[in-house]
């Protein structure tokens, strides 16, 4: 089940990260920590940084370099208008898929209700 969960998560992780950034700007480690707090404990920090590079290149986030107490400045990511549109579409798609999957699951679990 672990591999299946990982594969499903890969398909939704971008939307999940954008949802986190919709609440407030954050840097990579903060995003990873929030994901772990939400129960996504298997996500490697490197996965999040690679995803942040991709969404930055696609123009879905704005980036500001903020001085760090330790080391080089941190890149703080915030959701921009294009990212907000993408996130809205993500939630619509998620709702559509979740509804269809739940309907299918219900039909499989309760086939006797199908003819009602």
C-alpha positions as CSV (number, residue, x, y, z in Angstrom):
1,X,0.0,0.0,0.0
2,X,2.9,2.4,0.6
3,X,3.9,2.6,-3.1
4,X,0.3,3.2,-4.2
5,X,0.0,6.0,-1.6
6,X,3.3,7.5,-2.8
7,X,2.1,7.5,-6.5
8,X,-1.3,9.1,-5.6
9,X,0.5,11.7,-3.5
10,X,2.8,12.6,-6.4
11,X,-0.2,13.5,-8.5
12,X,-1.7,15.8,-5.9
13,X,1.4,17.2,-4.1
14,X,1.6,20.3,-6.2
15,X,-2.0,21.3,-5.3
16,X,-1.4,20.5,-1.7
17,X,1.7,22.8,-1.6
18,X,-0.2,25.6,-3.3
19,X,-3.0,25.2,-0.7
20,X,-0.4,25.6,2.1
21,X,0.9,28.8,0.4
22,X,-2.7,30.1,0.0
23,X,-2.8,30.4,3.8
24,X,0.5,32.2,4.1
25,X,3.9,32.5,2.4
26,X,6.5,30.0,3.5
27,X,10.0,28.7,2.7
28,X,10.8,25.1,1.8
29,X,11.5,23.7,5.2
30,X,8.3,25.3,6.7
31,X,6.3,23.7,3.9
32,X,7.8,20.3,4.6
33,X,7.2,20.7,8.3
34,X,3.5,21.6,7.7
35,X,3.1,18.6,5.5
36,X,4.6,16.3,8.2
37,X,2.3,17.9,10.8
38,X,-0.6,17.0,8.5
39,X,0.5,13.3,8.4
40,X,2.5,13.3,5.2
41,X,5.6,12.0,7.1
42,X,7.1,10.2,4.1
43,X,7.8,13.3,2.0
44,X,11.4,14.0,1.6
45,X,12.5,17.7,1.9
46,X,14.3,17.3,-1.5
47,X,10.9,16.5,-3.1
48,X,9.4,19.7,-1.9
49,X,12.4,21.8,-3.1
50,X,12.2,20.2,-6.6
51,X,8.4,20.9,-6.6
52,X,9.0,24.5,-5.6
53,X,11.5,25.0,-8.4
54,X,8.9,23.7,-10.9
55,X,6.0,25.8,-9.6
56,X,8.3,28.9,-9.6
57,X,9.3,28.2,-13.2
58,X,5.7,27.9,-14.2
59,X,4.9,31.3,-12.6
60,X,2.5,30.0,-10.0
61,X,4.3,31.6,-7.0
62,X,6.2,34.7,-6.3
63,X,9.6,34.4,-4.5
64,X,11.2,36.8,-2.1
65,X,14.7,36.3,-0.7
66,X,14.6,37.0,3.0
67,X,17.7,37.2,5.2
68,X,18.4,34.1,7.4
69,X,19.9,34.1,10.8
70,X,22.0,31.1,9.7
71,X,23.5,30.9,6.2
72,X,22.3,32.4,2.9
73,X,18.9,34.2,2.4
74,X,15.8,32.0,2.3
75,X,13.5,31.9,-0.6
76,X,10.0,32.6,0.7
77,X,7.2,31.5,-1.7
78,X,3.8,33.1,-1.9
79,X,0.9,32.2,-4.1
80,X,0.2,34.7,-6.9
81,X,-2.9,35.2,-9.0
82,X,-1.9,32.6,-11.6
83,X,-1.2,30.1,-8.7
84,X,-4.6,31.0,-7.2
85,X,-6.3,30.1,-10.5
86,X,-4.4,26.9,-10.7
87,X,-5.4,26.1,-7.1
88,X,-9.0,26.8,-7.8
89,X,-8.9,24.4,-10.8
90,X,-7.1,21.8,-8.6
91,X,-9.9,21.9,-6.0
92,X,-12.6,21.6,-8.7
93,X,-10.8,18.6,-10.2
94,X,-10.2,17.1,-6.7
95,X,-13.9,17.5,-5.9
96,X,-15.0,15.9,-9.2
97,X,-12.6,12.9,-8.8
98,X,-13.4,12.4,-5.1
99,X,-17.2,12.4,-5.8
100,X,-16.8,9.9,-8.7
101,X,-14.5,7.6,-6.7
102,X,-16.9,7.7,-3.7
103,X,-19.8,6.9,-5.9
104,X,-18.0,3.9,-7.4
105,X,-16.9,2.8,-3.9
106,X,-20.4,3.0,-2.6
107,X,-21.7,1.0,-5.6
108,X,-19.1,-1.7,-5.1
109,X,-19.7,-1.9,-1.3
110,X,-23.6,-1.8,-1.6
111,X,-24.5,-3.4,-4.9
112,X,-28.0,-4.3,-3.6
113,X,-28.9,-0.6,-3.6
114,X,-28.0,-0.2,-7.3
115,X,-31.5,-1.1,-8.5
116,X,-33.3,1.2,-6.0
